[in-house]
């Protein structure tokens, strides 16, 4: 007796595949650069065509309904796997995706054994479905990008479960063989009815899970854009303060905070133009990013001001890193249409174990930065244990009356550079 009507379930699965094919196709039309949307739309379309062919099969072997119909179903799963790789910006393994469908067609068409044995075909088909389902689940678990998206675990679960259930068909077909044509409404074993219903649930859950993935990625991109400085590509003030508060809340060894200000930046813009000033900011962000440890986080606070939090870094190491940044910028040269530009930076350092919250820590680092500016710039100053700023590193012989250390070399015309105003 049929508890579940298999043809009705298959029709429902077909309708589900068509709906998702249309929706992913419409989404791709709005975002043509998203190859994964096109692949998923195509996968659901191919799967729907495969379902139609499978419902037309008779009791005997037929190339169109058996070989081609099942091959399209396997290909649909392979294309879903390709879509996940495109979603994760991985290379598409076309040969691997086509191997399963081609193998199915070749074996079922050229082998008399497989043409005449329903059981052998179910065993081979189950193995192929398991293999591609496992690839999809593994694609999720091996990628850091997917681990940031909660819906990716739903995708992994849906396809891992689907693969395992299809693998379970191998012993089940041996214990409880099928009764005639599975597409004609013939009463079938309960396990076959339940697995056919699982296929419907799998199609439904898989389609919605992919939509959830796309939505979560879009939200992640908007959040990243809202917390990233568009010019330099480093985090902005908002993101930095959020991460700094989280770091201080851990109560662990908190390290140092560097507050950095490019010297006489307004003079750079006035002398060389804003495009050159933007390039200085980009170059400086690159210098800072490469100089700090892997667990550090940096940001452009605003204008020509940057900040860097160095967790678990002691005083000598923080001063050494800051002075490395200072000397790297001093040595960097930027060619412009108005001459060769070089800039310097002043840096203030405060230490988190001396301050209770982010506001106090930033204020202390800013006070050290102000002392560096007042003393002549192009130097590193830090707050000592008593809360007073002191010189930490910089050019030999620096004192409070030091002249500007911003080099504005003249162009080939020989025009003397302007002395920039203090800033």
N, C-alpha and C positions, 0 to 999 in steps of 0.2 A: 504493500500500500504506500502511495506517495504522501508523505507528510507535507512536503513542499513541492509545488508544481514547477519542475525544472524549466520548461519553456518560458514560463512567466518570469522567472528569475533572470533568465538569459536576456529576455526582452528588456527588463528593467536595467540590467547592466549595460546593454547597448545604448539605451536612452541616456544613462549617466555619462557614458563615454562621449556621446555626441555633444551633450551640454557643456562638458568641460573643454572639449575641443574648440567649441565656438567661443567660450569665454576667454580661453588662453589666446586664441587667435585675435580676438578684439583687443586684448591687453597688449599683444605684440604690435598691433597697428599703432598703438599709442606710444610704444617704446621700442622702436625698430632695432635699437642697438642691443636689446636683451635677447640674445640667441636662445637662451633657455626657454623663453616663452614660446618661441617658434617651434623648438624641439618638442616641448610638452604638448602643444596644440597638435602637432603632427603625430605624436605618439598616441594620443587619445583618438585621433582620426583613424590611424592605421589599426588600432585595436578595435574600433567600431566596425571597420570593414571586415576584419578577421572574424568578428562575432557573426556578422551576416553570413559569411561563407560557412561557418561552422553550423549554423542552424539549418543550412540547406543540405547537409551531408546525409547520405543514406546508410544502409547497412554495410555495403561494401566499400572498397577503396576508390577514391576519386581524387585526382591530383588537385583540382581547384579547391574542393571543400576540405580535404584532409591535409595535403602537403602545404598548399598555399595558405589556407585559412589559419592553421596552427602556426605557420612561419610568421605570419603577420602579427599574431598575438605575442610571439616571442620577440619579434622586432619592436613592438610597441614598448615592451619592458626595457629592451636595450636602449631605445631612444630616451626613455625616462632617465636612465643612467647617464647618457650623454648630456641630457639637460642639466642634471645635477653637477656634472663636471664643468659645464659652461657657466652655471650659476656661481661656482667656486673659482672661476677664472683658470681652470685647468685645461690642458690640451685634450682635444677630443680623440678618443681611441676608436676610430671608425672600424678598423679591421676587427677588433675585439667585439664590437657591437654587431657586426654582420656575420661573425663566425657561427653563432648559434642558429640563426634562421637558415643560413646556407647549409649547415650540417643537417638540419631537420629535413630540408627539401631533398638533399642528396640521398640521405639514408632511406627516407620513406618512398622515394621514387625509384631508386635503383635496387633496393633490397626486397626480394620476394618475401622474406621473413617478416619484415616490418609492414609491408603492404597487407599481409594476410592476418597479422596478429594485432588485435586491439590492445592487448596487455603490453606487448613490447613497445607500442607507440606511446602508451600512457607512461611507461617507465622512462623512456627517453625524454618525453615532453616535460615530465616532472623534474627531471635532473636539470634541464635547461632553465626552467622557471626558477628553480632553487638557485642556480648559479647566478643569474642576473639579479635576483632579489638580494642575494648575499652581497653582490657588488654594490648595489645601491645602499644597503645598510653600512657596509664598510666605508663607503665614500663619506658618509656622515661622520663616523667615529674617527676617521684619520685627519679630519680638517679642523683647524682652529676656527676658521670662519663659521662653520656650521655650529660649532659648540656655543657660539655667541647668540644663536637663534633658538629659542625654546622649542619652536615647532619642528626643528630638525630631528628631535628625539622622537616625535610622533611619527615622522616619515620613516625613521630607522625601525621603529617598532612595527609599523604597519607592514613594511616590506620584509623584515626579518620573519615575522609571524607567517606572512604569506608564503615565503620560501619553505619554511619548516613544514607547514601544512601540506604543501604540494609534494614535498619529499615523503611525507607520511602516506601518500597515495600508493607508493610502491608496495609496501607490505599489505595494504588494504585491498588492492586489486587482486592480489594473490589469494587472500582469504575469502573475499566476497566479490566475485567477478560481476561485471556489468551484465545487464539483461538487454541485449539488442541495441537498437539505435538510441543513443542518449538524447538526441534532439527531437525525437518524434513523440515524446510524451510517454514512452514505455516506463513502467515502474522500475525504479533503480534502487540499489541498496541505500540505506539511510546515510552512510558516510558520503556517498556521491552527492546526494541532495544537500547535505550540510556544507560540503566544500564548494558546491556551486553557489550557495547562498553567501559563503565567505567571499567568493569572487566579486559578488555585487557590493558587499560591504567594503572590500578592499578598494574597488574602483571609486566608491563614494568618499571614503576616508582619505585615500591618496590624493584625489583631486583637491579636496578642501585643505589638506596639509600643505600642498604646494602653493596654494593661494596665500595661506598663512605665512609661509616662508617669504614670499615676495613682499607681503605687507610689512613683516618685521624687518626685512632688509631696507625697505624704503624708510621706515621710521628710524632705523639705525643711521642711515645716510643723512637724514635731516638733523638728527641729534649731533652727528659728527660735524656737519656743516655749521651748526650753531655754536660749536665749541672750538672751531678751528679758525686761525687767522688766514684769511684768503690769500694774502700776499706771500707770506713765508711758509705756510703749510704747517706751522707748529700750533699747539693749542693756544687759545686766547685766555684772557684774564678770568673769565667765568669758569672755564674748565680747570684752570690752575688752582683757583681758590677752592673749588670743590674737592680736588684731589689732595690739596694740602690739608684741608680740614680732616679728610679721611685718614691721612697719614698721621696727623697729630693725635687723632682719636684712638689709634692703636695702643698708645702708651709705651711703645717699644723705643729702642734707641733711635732718635729722630734725625740725627745728622745736622746738615747745614742748609741755609737758604742764601743763595746768591742773588743780589739785585744789581742789574747791569744797565748802564746808560751810555750810549754812544756819544762821544764828546763832540760838541759843536755841530750837531746834526743839521740845524737850521742853516748854518754856513755852507754845508755840503749842498743842500737844496738850492740855495741862492746862487752859489758859484757854478755848480755843475748841472743843475736841473733836477726835477723830481724823479725822473727816470733813473738817474744815477743814484739818487738817495734810496729809491726802492731797491736797487741792486745791492747797495751796501747792507740794507736790512736782510735781504735774502742770503747774502754771503755770511753775514754775522750769525744768522740762525743756523746755517750749516756748520759753522765753526763750533758753536755751543753744542749742537746736537752730537757732534763727533767727539767732543772733549769730555762730556759727562759720562758717568758709569751707566750700565744698562738699566739699572733700577731707578735712575733719576728721571725726573719729568721737568720739562721746561715750558715756557710760554712767552708770547709777546704780550706784555701787559698793556701797552699802548704807546703810540708814537715810536720813539727810539728806545723805549725801555723794555727790558726782558727780565725774566726771573728764572731761576733754576733751583729746584729742591733736590738735595743730594742725601737720600736716606742712608743711615749707617756709616757716614763719612766723618772722620774726626777732624780736628782743627788743622793739623799740618796738611792732610790730604786735601781738604777743602781749599786751603790757600794755594796749594800747588795746582789744583785744577783751575782755579780762578786766574792765576797768573799765566797758566798755559793759554787760556782763552784770550787774555789781554795781549800777550806777545804774538799770538797767531793773527789777531786782527791787525796789530801794528805792522806785521810783516806782509800782510796781504795787499796786493796792488790791483787796482781796477782801472782799466783803460777806458777813457771816455773821449768824446769828440772835442772836449775842452781841456784835455790833459790827463795825466795819470793821477788817480785819487788814492789816497790812503787815509785811514781813520784810526782813532784810538778809542778805548772804552774805559770808563771808570766803574769799579765794582765794589759793592759793599757786602759784607758777610755777617750774618748773625747765626747763632747756634740754637737749635730748637730746645735743647735741654735747659736753656736759661729762660725760656718763655712759655707761658701757659697756653696761649692760643695763637691762631694764625695772624690776628690783627697785631698783637704785640711783637710777633716774630718779624712781620713785614716792616713794622715801624722801626725796629732795631736795625734791620738790614738797610732801610732807607736812610737812617741816620748815619750809618757807616758810609753809604754811598755819597751822602752830602759832604761828609768830611773829606772823601777822596776828591770830590769836585773842588772843594774849597782849597785844598792843598796843591792843586795844580793839574789834576786829571791824569789819565793814563796810569792809574795805580789801583792797587787792591788794599782796601782798609777793612778791618774786622772789629767787631765788638768784643772787648775783653770781659772777663768774669765780673767786673764791677759795673759794666754797662757803659763804659767809655770807649769811643772809637780809637783805634790805633793803626798806624801804618803796618801793612803786612807784606806787601810785595810791589815791585815796580822798578822803573829805571833808577840806576844809582844816582844819588845826589839830589833826589826830588825834595823840594821843600815848598813851603806855602807860597813862595813868590815865583814858582816855576811858570815858564811861559807855556802857551798852548802847544800841545804836541800833535795837533792835527796837521798833516802835511797836505797842502794843496799845491801841487806842482803846476807851473805854468804850461800852457800849450806851446806849440812850436812857434807861435807868433812872438814869443818872448815877453808877453805881457806879464807883469809881476802879479803874483797872487794877492788877493785881498786878505787882510788879517780878519778872521772871523770874530764876531762878537761872542762874548762869554755865554755859555748855556750849559 
